[in-house]
Amino acid sequence: VAVVRRHEAAARVCLGSFQHVALHTARALAPEIATGASHIEARRTLWRSWVHWPVSPRALPYDAYQIPVRFGRMRVASASFLRQARRTGRPVQVWVVDAEDVALRLLDWGAEGLVTDRPDLMVPLRDRWVARGRSIGHQDFA
C-alpha cells in the first residue's frame, strides 16, 4: 500500500492476493486502491454461477476477478462464471493463458484481461480477435 501511494499509482493498480486477510487489510488501509476478489470471494461467485444465484454488485468489496483457468481439476474460468461476473459489473482477468484456443474461448465469453507467459502469441491473437469485430472491455490485454 505504501509503495502504491508513494508512486501515486492507485488509479493504475489492482491488488490481488491468495489470502483473504491480506486483501481485507489492504481494503481497510487503502480503500482508494482497487482489489481483486480473494480466493474465498471468487469461490462464492463460482458456486453462485453453478446455480444462477444473483449477486448484488453494491455488496461486493472488490473491483475485479483475477482467476485461474483451473484450480486443480475444477474449471474456474467458464462461460457461466463470466456471465455471473458480468452481472456484478466486475471485470474478469484470467491467468495463466498461454494456449490460443483457450484465449479465444475466454475472450468470446467476455474475459477482459489475460495474464500470459506468451505475449508473443497473445498480443497478435488479441489483435486478430479485435479485427474480427469483437470489442475489448476497459482492461488492457497482455
Secondary structure, DSSP 8 states (H G I E B T S, - for coil): -HHHHHTT-GGG-EE--S-HHHHHHHHHH-TTSEEB--HHHHHHHHHHHHHT----GGG---SBEEEESEETTEE-S-HHHHHHHHHHT--EEEE----HHHHHHHHHHT--EE--S-HHHHHHHHHHHHHTT----SS---
